[in-house]
Structure formats: structure tokens, C-alpha cells
Amino acid sequence: MVFGMKEAMLWEKVDGEVRCNVCGRRCIIPEGKTGFCGVRKNIKGRLYSLVYGKACSTAVDPIEKKPFFHFAPGSRSFSVATVGCNFRCDFCQNWMISQFTGEVKGTELSPKDLVTMALNNHCEGMAYTYTEPTIFLEYAYDTMLEAETKLYNVFVSNGYMTKETVKLVAPHLDAINIDYKGSEIFYRKLCSVPGVEPIKETMIEMKRRGVWVEVTNLIIPGYNDDPYHIEEMAKFIYQKLGPETPLHFSRFHPDYKMLDVKITPLETIEKAIRIAKDVGLYYVYSGNVPGHINENTYCYNCGELLIERDGLRLTGFNLGEDLLCPNCGSEIHIQGKRWIPENLFKGS
């Protein structure tokens, strides 16, 4: 196979140029230029991916790191990324690979190589993560096809993709965690993204197509910590995705271009959790706060402690194979049961 370059999916010719239809930007790209992401290029009137088979990062991660708390808990995912991103977040924690400049670099690994590495490392699934999987769609897609009879497939995404991309990947995707960052003003000011609607549409459409959806919100002091916006986000999730949709409020740590912004106060995270629970969401979590009580999963009906976590480590699992609360019998919304390690189940 040819590493680094492959004709792209989801594009069309427009007046001698090409339009990429993978992400919400729908970049129109002149001959010899790349789109906003830097890794999709117009070469002689055809669109090519420059990162196919060029993995800039691979690792074995607990699924909880993504974070997924209600999909295959206790499992291990083989994570992969390429360089490039369709956002320019001033607070990016992976900016060295997402905001790359110059030559596309990475280790040459085919989709089959990735799946073999995942299996050899005793992983239950593949995670397309670290940067934005939408911009390495062709590589992710072929790996998903290679993996889907043996492993689960999950995206960790900013959600800024087109309906065409959702339609393409959803049949092969088991779960997606979407980083829903804040208001329109927040996206424009800190991420160089024109609007939030494509992200909302992605969440709704993924859910409609049967993909398990979890949502993460990184709270940055002074930028998206306003209680009104937190409540509005929680209402959207409750109304459009359902009260069973897990919401993770993640604590900000200074990085990249925002080194002068302080760490999110713990009380801000706790207040956001209360607001979201008051709206009616069943499962609301703290992130980047190891050892906090809100890392755990509790029954939304009776308050029984069901899953204990300490950082990224599962320390207790109080559920049987029926995935019902052992105290009151309520359904606990856990997906990916076939990939949960058997020794976790209560009574096993």
C-alpha cells in the first residue's frame, strides 16, 4: 500500500477547485493547496488525504481515559491518531500534533497493522483520538472495517463533521465522545470555528443512528463557566439525546496559548454537576479530578454506588450481567456489554 497519500472520500469538484465534504467547514480548496486541517490536499483537481497510514501516536489506554464511563467499562482501547485538526483551540493539550506545520510525519502502519497491534496488546477495541478523527477519515474508516468483527470502534471527536460523514461512519461506530465546548462566541473566539450547529446535529444524528453518545465539556474559568450556558447545554442534552446520556465536566489545566488562565476551581466543577443533575441528567461526572466522588457511577433512582473509579482506574464494579441496579432494579445504561471483562461482573 501507499502510505501518506490516498484519494479522499466525500469531496466534489467546484469550478475547477474541490470542496471537501468531511467536516463542517466544507473547505473549497484550490489546486496545490490544503484545507484548514492541513492534511487534505487538492492535487490536479482531485482531493487526497496526506495522512493515510501515517500514525503520529499510538497507545494502549483504559476506555475511561477517553472518557467513556458507560461504554465497555474496564476494557482497554488501542488509540491511534494522525497529525492535523479542523479546529485551532487556544487551549489544546495535544497541540504539538494537532497544530503541526511542515512535513506530514508519522509511523507507517496499515489498518491491518493497527488491528494486529490492538489484539497483540489484549485490547478490546480501537479508539480514534488525540487529534480529530474526522480529518483522517479514510485511515479511520478502513481501520474500522478491519476491526469491527474483532474489536469495538470508538471516536473521540469535536463533532464538527457533516451529515455525509456521520452517515458513512455510524454503521461501523460503537460509541462516540463529543467534546461540546460552549457557546457560539466561545467557539469563534477560542477555536476558530464559525458555529456550533454542525456539532449539535452530529450528536443528534449519531444518537438516532444507534451510536452510543457521551459528551465532555472542558470548563475554562472566565470563558465557558457561566451557569446559564451550562444549564442550556444540559437542557439540550436532556431534550435531544436523553437523560441517560453521560456528561463529563472536565477540569482545565493551563496549556498551549492559555498558560495565563488558572486551573478550574473545584467548586465550579461541582456547581456544574449540580446544575446538570437538576436539569434531569442521570449520569454527570467530574474529569481531571482524581479521587473525586463524582468520578463514580451511582444509580440515578436510589443512589446506590455502582462503579467506583480512581482517576482512570476502575476500583469497584457493583453490577451483575443484567446491568440492573442491585438495590432497586433500575436499568443502568451501560453499552458494549460483550467487551466488559467477565471477571468484573458481580458474583463472577
Residue pairs with C-beta under 8 A, 6 or more apart in sequence:
1 53
1 110
2 52
2 53
3 52
3 53
3 54
3 108
3 110
4 50
4 51
4 52
4 53
4 54
4 104
4 106
4 108
5 48
5 49
5 50
5 52
6 48
6 49
6 52
6 53
6 138
6 139
7 46
7 47
7 48
7 49
8 20
8 22
8 40
8 47
8 48
8 49
8 137
8 138
9 22
9 137
9 138
9 141
9 168
10 20
10 21
10 22
10 137
10 162
10 164
10 165
10 168
11 18
11 19
11 20
11 21
11 22
11 47
12 18
12 19
12 21
13 19
13 45
14 28
16 31
16 45
17 28
17 29
17 30
17 31
17 42
18 28
18 29
18 42
18 45
18 46
18 47
19 26
19 27
19 28
19 29
20 26
20 27
20 29
20 35
20 40
20 47
21 162
21 164
21 165
22 40
22 134
22 135
22 137
22 161
22 162
22 164
22 165
23 37
23 86
23 134
23 135
23 160
23 161
23 162
23 165
23 198
24 86
24 160
24 161
24 162
24 193
24 195
24 198
24 199
25 35
25 36
25 86
25 160
25 194
26 162
27 35
27 36
27 37
27 40
29 35
29 40
29 41
29 42
29 47
30 42
31 42
31 43
31 44
31 45
32 41
32 42
32 43
33 41
33 42
34 40
34 41
34 42
34 50
35 41
35 86
36 86
37 84
37 85
37 86
37 132
37 135
38 83
38 84
38 100
38 101
39 49
39 50
39 51
39 82
39 83
39 84
39 104
39 135
39 136
40 47
40 48
40 49
40 50
40 135
41 47
41 48
41 50
42 48
49 136
49 137
49 138
49 139
50 104
51 82
51 83
51 84
51 104
51 106
51 135
51 136
51 139
52 136
52 138
52 139
53 108
53 109
53 110
53 111
53 139
54 82
54 83
54 104
54 105
54 106
54 107
54 108
54 139
55 80
55 81
55 82
55 106
55 107
55 109
55 114
56 81
56 82
56 83
56 97
56 105
56 106
56 107
56 131
57 79
57 80
57 81
57 97
57 130
58 78
58 79
58 80
58 81
58 107
58 109
58 114
58 117
59 78
59 79
60 76
60 77
60 78
60 79
60 121
60 123
61 76
61 77
61 78
61 79
61 127
61 129
61 312
62 74
62 75
62 76
62 77
62 312
62 313
62 314
63 71
63 72
63 73
63 74
63 75
63 76
63 77
63 124
63 125
63 127
63 154
64 73
64 309
64 312
64 313
64 314
65 312
66 77
66 127
66 129
66 154
66 156
66 177
67 177
67 214
67 216
67 248
67 250
67 285
67 287
68 154
68 175
68 177
68 214
69 214
69 246
69 248
69 283
69 285
69 297
69 307
69 309
70 212
70 214
70 246
70 283
70 297
70 333
70 334
70 335
71 152
71 154
71 174
71 175
71 212
71 214
71 334
71 335
71 336
72 124
72 125
72 152
72 175
72 335
72 336
72 337
72 339
72 340
73 307
73 314
73 317
73 334
73 340
73 344
74 314
74 317
74 340
74 341
74 344
75 123
75 124
75 125
75 152
75 336
75 339
75 340
75 341
76 121
76 122
76 123
76 124
76 125
77 123
77 124
77 125
77 126
77 127
77 152
77 154
78 114
78 117
78 118
78 121
78 123
78 125
78 126
78 127
78 151
79 127
79 128
79 129
79 130
80 109
80 114
80 126
80 127
80 128
80 129
80 130
80 143
81 94
81 97
81 128
81 129
81 130
81 131
81 133
81 136
82 104
82 106
82 131
82 135
82 136
82 139
83 97
83 98
83 100
83 104
83 105
83 106
83 131
84 98
84 100
84 104
84 131
84 132
84 135
84 136
85 92
85 98
85 99
85 131
85 132
85 135
85 158
86 132
86 134
86 135
86 158
86 160
87 98
87 132
87 158
87 160
87 191
87 192
87 193
88 99
88 191
88 192
89 95
89 98
89 181
89 190
89 191
89 256
90 190
90 191
90 256
90 257
90 258
91 190
91 218
91 220
91 252
91 255
91 256
91 257
91 258
91 261
92 98
92 99
92 255
92 256
93 253
93 255
93 256
94 130
94 131
95 255
95 256
97 130
97 131
98 130
98 131
98 132
99 256
109 117
111 139
111 142
111 143
111 145
111 146
111 147
112 146
114 126
114 143
114 146
114 147
115 126
115 143
115 146
115 147
115 150
115 151
118 125
118 126
118 147
118 151
119 150
119 151
123 151
124 151
124 152
124 339
124 341
125 147
125 151
125 152
125 153
125 154
125 174
125 336
125 339
126 143
126 144
126 147
126 151
126 152
126 153
126 154
127 154
127 155
127 156
128 136
128 140
128 143
128 144
128 153
128 154
128 155
128 156
128 157
129 154
129 155
129 156
130 156
132 157
132 158
132 160
133 140
133 155
133 156
133 157
134 157
134 158
134 160
134 161
134 165
137 165
137 168
137 169
140 155
140 169
141 168
141 169
141 172
143 153
144 153
144 169
144 172
144 173
145 172
147 153
148 172
152 174
152 175
152 336
152 339
153 172
153 173
153 174
154 173
154 174
154 175
154 176
154 177
155 169
155 173
155 175
155 176
155 177
156 176
156 177
156 179
157 176
157 177
157 178
157 179
157 202
158 178
158 179
158 181
158 199
159 176
159 178
159 179
159 180
159 198
159 199
159 202
159 203
160 193
160 198
160 199
160 202
161 198
161 202
162 198
163 201
163 205
166 202
166 205
166 206
166 209
167 205
167 209
170 205
170 206
170 209
170 210
170 211
171 209
173 206
173 211
174 211
174 212
174 335
174 336
175 211
175 212
175 213
175 214
175 335
175 336
176 206
176 211
176 212
176 213
176 214
177 213
177 214
177 215
177 216
177 248
178 199
178 202
178 203
178 206
178 213
178 214
178 215
178 216
179 215
179 216
179 217
179 218
180 199
180 203
180 215
180 216
180 217
180 233
181 187
181 190
181 191
181 217
181 218
181 224
182 217
182 223
182 224
182 229
182 233
183 196
183 224
183 229
184 195
184 196
186 223
186 224
187 193
187 194
187 195
187 196
188 194
188 195
189 223
190 220
190 223
200 236
200 240
203 213
203 215
203 240
203 241
204 240
204 241
206 213
207 213
207 240
207 241
207 242
207 245
212 335
212 336
213 241
213 245
214 245
214 246
214 247
214 248
215 237
215 241
215 245
215 246
215 247
215 248
216 247
216 248
216 250
216 287
217 224
217 230
217 233
217 247
217 248
217 249
217 250
217 272
218 224
218 250
218 252
219 225
219 230
219 249
219 250
219 251
219 252
219 264
219 268
219 269
219 272
220 252
220 258
220 261
220 264
221 252
221 261
221 262
221 263
221 264
221 265
221 268
222 261
223 261
225 264
225 268
225 272
227 271
227 272
227 275
230 272
230 275
230 276
231 275
231 276
231 279
234 247
234 275
234 276
234 279
234 281
235 279
237 245
237 247
237 276
237 281
238 245
238 279
238 280
238 281
243 280
243 281
243 282
243 300
244 282
244 283
244 333
245 281
245 283
246 283
246 284
246 285
247 276
247 281
247 283
247 284
247 285
248 284
248 285
248 286
248 287
249 269
249 272
249 273
249 276
249 284
249 285
249 286
249 287
250 286
250 287
250 288
251 263
251 264
251 266
251 269
251 286
251 287
251 288
251 289
252 261
252 263
252 264
252 288
253 263
253 288
254 260
254 261
254 262
254 263
266 289
266 292
269 286
269 289
269 292
269 294
270 286
270 294
273 284
273 285
273 286
273 294
276 284
277 284
282 300
282 333
283 297
283 300
283 333
284 294
285 294
285 295
286 292
286 294
286 295
289 295
290 310
290 311
291 310
291 311
295 309
295 310
295 311
296 305
296 306
296 307
296 308
296 309
297 305
297 306
297 307
297 309
297 332
298 304
298 305
298 306
299 306
299 325
299 327
299 328
299 330
299 332
300 330
301 325
301 328
301 330
302 325
302 327
302 328
302 330
304 318
304 325
304 326
304 327
304 328
305 316
305 318
306 317
306 318
306 319
306 325
306 332
307 314
307 316
307 317
307 318
307 319
308 314
308 315
308 316
308 317
308 318
309 315
314 344
317 344
317 345
317 346
318 326
318 346
319 325
319 326
319 332
319 334
319 344
319 345
319 346
320 326
320 345
320 346
320 347
321 337
321 345
321 348
323 331
323 332
323 334
323 337
324 330
324 331
324 332
325 331
325 332
326 346
334 340
342 348
